[in-house]
Amino acid sequence: MGRVSAEARARLAGEAELIRRHRAPFDRLLKSKPRSSAIVALVEKYKTEYAQLVSAHRARFEANRAA
């Protein structure tokens, strides 16, 4: 398996942090949707927060790669 890009790692970390921050709404979504659809719905609901999380993680991962 090849190296995962900083962008992909940032998006995954952003999703994981968003799920941790909004656990109750995510659990409610899981009752009616598959996991991947629940993640998409959560990201759409908290789009601006997700974008900020991804930006912060992206900057951190790219800084680690440059160092």
MMTF fields as JSON, N, C-alpha, C and O atoms, coordinates in Angstrom:
{
  "mmtfVersion": "1.0.0",
  "mmtfProducer": "UNKNOWN",
  "numBonds": 267,
  "numAtoms": 268,
  "numGroups": 67,
  "numChains": 1,
  "numModels": 1,
  "chainsPerModel": [1],
  "groupsPerChain": [67],
  "chainIdList": ["A"],
  "bondAtomList": [4, 2, 8, 6, 12, 10, 16, 14, 20, 18, 24, 22, 28, 26, 32, 30, 36, 34, 40, 38, 44, 42, 48, 46, 52, 50, 56, 54, 60, 58, 64, 62, 68, 66, 72, 70, 76, 74, 80, 78, 84, 82, 88, 86, 92, 90, 96, 94, 100, 98, 104, 102, 108, 106, 112, 110, 116, 114, 120, 118, 124, 122, 128, 126, 132, 130, 136, 134, 140, 138, 144, 142, 148, 146, 152, 150, 156, 154, 160, 158, 164, 162, 168, 166, 172, 170, 176, 174, 180, 178, 184, 182, 188, 186, 192, 190, 196, 194, 200, 198, 204, 202, 208, 206, 212, 210, 216, 214, 220, 218, 224, 222, 228, 226, 232, 230, 236, 234, 240, 238, 244, 242, 248, 246, 252, 250, 256, 254, 260, 258, 264, 262],
  "bondOrderList": [1, 1, 1, 1, 1, 1, 1, 1, 1, 1, 1, 1, 1, 1, 1, 1, 1, 1, 1, 1, 1, 1, 1, 1, 1, 1, 1, 1, 1, 1, 1, 1, 1, 1, 1, 1, 1, 1, 1, 1, 1, 1, 1, 1, 1, 1, 1, 1, 1, 1, 1, 1, 1, 1, 1, 1, 1, 1, 1, 1, 1, 1, 1, 1, 1, 1],
  "groupList": [{"groupName": "MET", "atomNameList": ["N", "CA", "C", "O"], "elementList": ["N", "C", "C", "O"], "formalChargeList": [0, 0, 0, 0], "bondAtomList": [1, 0, 2, 1, 3, 2], "bondOrderList": [1, 1, 2], "singleLetterCode": "M", "chemCompType": "L-PEPTIDE LINKING"}, {"groupName": "GLY", "atomNameList": ["N", "CA", "C", "O"], "elementList": ["N", "C", "C", "O"], "formalChargeList": [0, 0, 0, 0], "bondAtomList": [1, 0, 2, 1, 3, 2], "bondOrderList": [1, 1, 2], "singleLetterCode": "G", "chemCompType": "PEPTIDE LINKING"}, {"groupName": "ARG", "atomNameList": ["N", "CA", "C", "O"], "elementList": ["N", "C", "C", "O"], "formalChargeList": [0, 0, 0, 0], "bondAtomList": [1, 0, 2, 1, 3, 2], "bondOrderList": [1, 1, 2], "singleLetterCode": "R", "chemCompType": "L-PEPTIDE LINKING"}, {"groupName": "VAL", "atomNameList": ["N", "CA", "C", "O"], "elementList": ["N", "C", "C", "O"], "formalChargeList": [0, 0, 0, 0], "bondAtomList": [1, 0, 2, 1, 3, 2], "bondOrderList": [1, 1, 2], "singleLetterCode": "V", "chemCompType": "L-PEPTIDE LINKING"}, {"groupName": "SER", "atomNameList": ["N", "CA", "C", "O"], "elementList": ["N", "C", "C", "O"], "formalChargeList": [0, 0, 0, 0], "bondAtomList": [1, 0, 2, 1, 3, 2], "bondOrderList": [1, 1, 2], "singleLetterCode": "S", "chemCompType": "L-PEPTIDE LINKING"}, {"groupName": "ALA", "atomNameList": ["N", "CA", "C", "O"], "elementList": ["N", "C", "C", "O"], "formalChargeList": [0, 0, 0, 0], "bondAtomList": [1, 0, 2, 1, 3, 2], "bondOrderList": [1, 1, 2], "singleLetterCode": "A", "chemCompType": "L-PEPTIDE LINKING"}, {"groupName": "GLU", "atomNameList": ["N", "CA", "C", "O"], "elementList": ["N", "C", "C", "O"], "formalChargeList": [0, 0, 0, 0], "bondAtomList": [1, 0, 2, 1, 3, 2], "bondOrderList": [1, 1, 2], "singleLetterCode": "E", "chemCompType": "L-PEPTIDE LINKING"}, {"groupName": "LEU", "atomNameList": ["N", "CA", "C", "O"], "elementList": ["N", "C", "C", "O"], "formalChargeList": [0, 0, 0, 0], "bondAtomList": [1, 0, 2, 1, 3, 2], "bondOrderList": [1, 1, 2], "singleLetterCode": "L", "chemCompType": "L-PEPTIDE LINKING"}, {"groupName": "ILE", "atomNameList": ["N", "CA", "C", "O"], "elementList": ["N", "C", "C", "O"], "formalChargeList": [0, 0, 0, 0], "bondAtomList": [1, 0, 2, 1, 3, 2], "bondOrderList": [1, 1, 2], "singleLetterCode": "I", "chemCompType": "L-PEPTIDE LINKING"}, {"groupName": "HIS", "atomNameList": ["N", "CA", "C", "O"], "elementList": ["N", "C", "C", "O"], "formalChargeList": [0, 0, 0, 0], "bondAtomList": [1, 0, 2, 1, 3, 2], "bondOrderList": [1, 1, 2], "singleLetterCode": "H", "chemCompType": "L-PEPTIDE LINKING"}, {"groupName": "PRO", "atomNameList": ["N", "CA", "C", "O"], "elementList": ["N", "C", "C", "O"], "formalChargeList": [0, 0, 0, 0], "bondAtomList": [1, 0, 2, 1, 3, 2], "bondOrderList": [1, 1, 2], "singleLetterCode": "P", "chemCompType": "L-PEPTIDE LINKING"}, {"groupName": "PHE", "atomNameList": ["N", "CA", "C", "O"], "elementList": ["N", "C", "C", "O"], "formalChargeList": [0, 0, 0, 0], "bondAtomList": [1, 0, 2, 1, 3, 2], "bondOrderList": [1, 1, 2], "singleLetterCode": "F", "chemCompType": "L-PEPTIDE LINKING"}, {"groupName": "ASP", "atomNameList": ["N", "CA", "C", "O"], "elementList": ["N", "C", "C", "O"], "formalChargeList": [0, 0, 0, 0], "bondAtomList": [1, 0, 2, 1, 3, 2], "bondOrderList": [1, 1, 2], "singleLetterCode": "D", "chemCompType": "L-PEPTIDE LINKING"}, {"groupName": "LYS", "atomNameList": ["N", "CA", "C", "O"], "elementList": ["N", "C", "C", "O"], "formalChargeList": [0, 0, 0, 0], "bondAtomList": [1, 0, 2, 1, 3, 2], "bondOrderList": [1, 1, 2], "singleLetterCode": "K", "chemCompType": "L-PEPTIDE LINKING"}, {"groupName": "TYR", "atomNameList": ["N", "CA", "C", "O"], "elementList": ["N", "C", "C", "O"], "formalChargeList": [0, 0, 0, 0], "bondAtomList": [1, 0, 2, 1, 3, 2], "bondOrderList": [1, 1, 2], "singleLetterCode": "Y", "chemCompType": "L-PEPTIDE LINKING"}, {"groupName": "THR", "atomNameList": ["N", "CA", "C", "O"], "elementList": ["N", "C", "C", "O"], "formalChargeList": [0, 0, 0, 0], "bondAtomList": [1, 0, 2, 1, 3, 2], "bondOrderList": [1, 1, 2], "singleLetterCode": "T", "chemCompType": "L-PEPTIDE LINKING"}, {"groupName": "GLN", "atomNameList": ["N", "CA", "C", "O"], "elementList": ["N", "C", "C", "O"], "formalChargeList": [0, 0, 0, 0], "bondAtomList": [1, 0, 2, 1, 3, 2], "bondOrderList": [1, 1, 2], "singleLetterCode": "Q", "chemCompType": "L-PEPTIDE LINKING"}, {"groupName": "ASN", "atomNameList": ["N", "CA", "C", "O"], "elementList": ["N", "C", "C", "O"], "formalChargeList": [0, 0, 0, 0], "bondAtomList": [1, 0, 2, 1, 3, 2], "bondOrderList": [1, 1, 2], "singleLetterCode": "N", "chemCompType": "L-PEPTIDE LINKING"}],
  "groupTypeList": [0, 1, 2, 3, 4, 5, 6, 5, 2, 5, 2, 7, 5, 1, 6, 5, 6, 7, 8, 2, 2, 9, 2, 5, 10, 11, 12, 2, 7, 7, 13, 4, 13, 10, 2, 4, 4, 5, 8, 3, 5, 7, 3, 6, 13, 14, 13, 15, 6, 14, 5, 16, 7, 3, 4, 5, 9, 2, 5, 2, 11, 6, 5, 17, 2, 5, 5],
  "groupIdList": [1, 2, 3, 4, 5, 6, 7, 8, 9, 10, 11, 12, 13, 14, 15, 16, 17, 18, 19, 20, 21, 22, 23, 24, 25, 26, 27, 28, 29, 30, 31, 32, 33, 34, 35, 36, 37, 38, 39, 40, 41, 42, 43, 44, 45, 46, 47, 48, 49, 50, 51, 52, 53, 54, 55, 56, 57, 58, 59, 60, 61, 62, 63, 64, 65, 66, 67],
  "secStructList": [7, 7, 7, 7, 7, 2, 2, 2, 2, 2, 2, 2, 2, 2, 2, 2, 2, 2, 2, 2, 2, 6, 2, 2, 2, 2, 2, 2, 2, 2, 2, 2, 1, 7, 2, 2, 2, 2, 2, 2, 2, 2, 2, 2, 2, 6, 2, 2, 2, 2, 2, 2, 2, 2, 2, 2, 2, 2, 2, 2, 2, 2, 2, 2, 2, 2, 7],
  "xCoordList": [0.845, 0.0, 0.893, 1.88, 0.559, 1.373, 1.175, 0.358, 1.952, 1.844, 0.534, 0.065, -0.029, -1.265, -0.879, 0.006, -1.541, -1.213, -1.606, -2.434, -0.984, -1.301, -2.77, -3.411, -3.297, -4.708, -5.639, -6.592, -5.367, -6.207, -6.117, -7.131, -4.918, -4.747, -5.468, -6.063, -5.416, -6.082, -7.591, -8.256, -8.133, -9.584, -10.029, -11.056, -9.27, -9.612, -9.522, -10.389, -8.48, -8.336, -9.461, -9.972, -9.843, -10.946, -12.259, -13.036, -12.503, -13.727, -13.73, -14.745, -12.603, -12.525, -12.757, -13.467, -12.164, -12.348, -13.784, -14.341, -14.376, -15.768, -16.698, -17.638, -16.434, -17.244, -17.083, -18.062, -15.849, -15.632, -16.364, -16.93, -16.361, -17.001, -18.526, -19.198, -19.059, -20.52, -20.973, -21.612, -20.639, -20.906, -22.402, -22.837, -23.184, -24.617, -25.336, -26.082, -25.136, -25.794, -25.31, -26.085, -24.042, -23.505, -24.161, -24.52, -24.316, -24.971, -26.42, -26.907, -27.109, -28.487, -28.507, -29.387, -27.537, -27.472, -27.203, -27.724, -26.387, -26.058, -27.271, -27.284, -28.284, -29.48, -30.263, -30.986, -30.121, -30.909, -30.079, -30.631, -28.742, -27.899, -26.68, -26.284, -26.078, -24.788, -23.717, -23.906, -22.607, -21.557, -21.059, -20.941, -20.772, -20.231, -21.243, -20.862, -22.502, -23.535, -23.728, -24.009, -23.579, -23.705, -22.563, -22.776, -21.359, -20.216, -20.444, -20.191, -20.919, -21.19, -22.245, -22.098, -23.29, -24.35, -23.818, -24.179, -22.969, -22.388, -21.482, -21.52, -20.671, -19.783, -20.602, -20.245, -21.679, -22.524, -23.189, -23.336, -23.59, -24.252, -23.29, -23.671, -22.057, -21.051, -19.931, -18.747, -20.325, -19.388, -18.288, -17.121, -18.629, -17.609, -16.633, -15.429, -17.152, -16.274, -15.345, -14.159, -15.886, -15.081, -13.972, -12.834, -14.301, -13.301, -12.172, -11.004, -12.506, -11.48, -10.602, -9.383, -11.22, -10.456, -9.5, -8.336, -9.994, -9.166, -7.999, -6.874, -8.262, -7.193, -6.11, -4.921, -6.514, -5.531, -4.716, -3.496, -5.38, -4.67, -3.771, -2.657, -4.239, -3.444, -2.141, -1.066, -2.252, -1.063, -0.086, 1.125, -0.621, 0.245, 0.931, 2.13, 0.184, 0.77, 1.793, 2.83, 1.506, 2.452, 3.71, 4.805, 3.562, 4.735, 5.602, 6.829, 4.969, 5.721, 6.449, 7.562, 5.818, 6.432, 7.614, 8.606, 7.509, 8.574, 9.771, 10.901, 9.532, 10.621, 11.538, 12.496],
  "yCoordList": [-1.164, 0.0, 1.231, 1.281, 2.216, 3.414, 4.392, 4.187, 5.456, 6.502, 7.265, 7.514, 7.622, 8.389, 9.873, 10.282, 10.659, 12.08, 12.821, 12.36, 13.98, 14.816, 15.233, 15.349, 15.457, 15.853, 14.741, 15.006, 13.509, 12.382, 12.182, 11.947, 12.272, 12.127, 13.244, 13.006, 14.467, 15.595, 15.401, 15.689, 14.917, 14.693, 13.593, 13.733, 12.511, 11.439, 11.913, 11.598, 12.663, 13.179, 14.164, 14.186, 14.97, 15.914, 15.2, 15.598, 14.137, 13.357, 12.72, 12.746, 12.151, 11.496, 12.49, 12.186, 13.668, 14.675, 15.195, 15.444, 15.356, 15.806, 14.784, 15.154, 13.509, 12.454, 12.487, 12.337, 12.684, 12.764, 13.953, 13.839, 15.09, 16.297, 16.215, 16.803, 15.495, 15.423, 13.963, 13.478, 13.281, 11.851, 11.528, 10.593, 12.291, 12.0, 12.123, 11.215, 13.222, 13.283, 12.176, 11.653, 11.83, 10.766, 9.431, 8.667, 9.151, 7.896, 7.847, 6.787, 8.99, 9.023, 8.747, 8.042, 9.304, 9.064, 7.592, 7.049, 6.95, 5.536, 4.621, 3.527, 5.063, 4.236, 4.122, 3.147, 5.117, 5.1, 4.998, 4.81, 5.12, 5.121, 4.241, 3.985, 3.773, 3.083, 4.072, 5.285, 3.557, 4.394, 5.471, 6.636, 5.094, 6.07, 7.186, 8.352, 6.845, 7.861, 8.744, 9.935, 8.164, 8.939, 9.951, 11.079, 9.553, 10.466, 11.614, 12.772, 11.296, 12.341, 13.312, 14.524, 12.801, 13.663, 14.551, 15.725, 14.005, 14.783, 15.886, 17.019, 15.553, 16.542, 17.648, 18.822, 17.3, 18.314, 19.211, 20.412, 18.645, 19.431, 20.417, 21.545, 19.998, 20.824, 21.179, 21.029, 21.643, 21.881, 22.875, 22.624, 23.988, 24.996, 24.507, 24.75, 23.825, 23.278, 22.222, 22.176, 21.384, 20.358, 20.992, 20.522, 22.054, 22.732, 23.294, 23.218, 23.848, 24.377, 23.261, 23.409, 22.155, 21.016, 20.474, 20.197, 20.327, 19.799, 20.745, 20.295, 22.035, 23.012, 22.92, 22.958, 22.801, 22.696, 21.409, 21.428, 20.306, 19.033, 19.038, 18.515, 19.618, 19.687, 20.451, 20.015, 21.583, 22.389, 21.597, 21.644, 20.872, 20.069, 18.94, 18.719, 18.225, 17.112, 17.592, 16.957, 18.702, 19.227, 19.757, 19.64, 20.341, 20.812, 19.627, 19.705, 18.536, 17.342, 16.736, 16.228, 16.79, 16.224, 17.086, 16.56, 18.39, 19.296, 19.231, 19.499, 18.88, 18.857, 17.688, 17.549],
  "zCoordList": [0.0, 0.0, 0.0, 0.734, -0.81, -0.947, 0.199, 1.097, 0.132, 1.148, 0.991, -0.119, 2.113, 2.114, 2.131, 2.882, 1.311, 1.212, 2.492, 3.278, 2.669, 3.827, 3.793, 4.838, 2.597, 2.456, 2.946, 3.68, 2.546, 2.973, 4.481, 5.138, 5.027, 6.472, 7.218, 8.269, 6.68, 7.319, 7.317, 8.313, 6.214, 6.14, 7.107, 7.772, 7.188, 8.12, 9.567, 10.382, 9.883, 11.245, 11.561, 12.681, 10.588, 10.781, 11.035, 11.903, 10.271, 10.481, 11.862, 12.557, 12.262, 13.566, 14.698, 15.656, 14.593, 15.635, 15.653, 16.722, 14.491, 14.41, 15.065, 15.768, 14.833, 15.455, 16.972, 17.702, 17.454, 18.903, 19.511, 20.598, 18.823, 19.346, 19.323, 20.171, 18.366, 18.182, 18.217, 17.283, 19.289, 19.403, 19.412, 18.739, 20.165, 20.28, 18.933, 18.566, 18.177, 16.863, 15.92, 15.118, 16.022, 15.167, 15.509, 14.614, 16.794, 17.196, 16.71, 16.316, 16.737, 16.222, 14.718, 14.225, 13.993, 12.548, 12.244, 11.27, 13.082, 12.849, 12.968, 12.403, 13.696, 13.847, 12.548, 12.337, 11.676, 10.446, 9.17, 8.086, 9.292, 8.098, 8.305, 9.442, 7.209, 7.333, 7.807, 7.716, 8.305, 8.887, 7.919, 8.299, 6.691, 5.737, 5.457, 5.361, 5.327, 5.102, 6.329, 6.202, 7.51, 8.739, 8.853, 9.296, 8.456, 8.485, 7.51, 7.841, 6.312, 5.31, 5.833, 5.678, 6.442, 6.975, 8.099, 8.18, 8.962, 10.045, 9.498, 9.976, 8.499, 7.883, 7.229, 7.336, 6.562, 5.927, 6.958, 6.733, 8.077, 9.116, 9.774, 10.085, 9.985, 10.647, 9.66, 9.963, 8.497, 7.396, 7.74, 7.438, 8.358, 8.651, 9.725, 9.634, 10.731, 11.775, 11.182, 11.509, 10.315, 9.651, 8.814, 8.831, 8.085, 7.255, 8.116, 7.733, 9.258, 10.159, 10.712, 10.803, 11.079, 11.599, 10.54, 10.829, 9.325, 8.242, 7.954, 7.735, 7.955, 7.707, 8.767, 8.45, 10.019, 11.104, 10.986, 11.152, 10.703, 10.564, 9.332, 9.376, 8.248, 7.019, 7.266, 6.853, 7.937, 8.237, 9.105, 8.89, 10.081, 10.96, 10.196, 10.365, 9.361, 8.61, 7.586, 7.397, 6.932, 5.947, 6.624, 6.074, 7.821, 8.572, 8.997, 8.95, 9.409, 9.805, 8.608, 8.743, 7.442, 6.237, 5.779, 5.275, 5.951, 5.521, 6.466, 6.056, 7.716, 8.696, 8.537, 9.298]
}
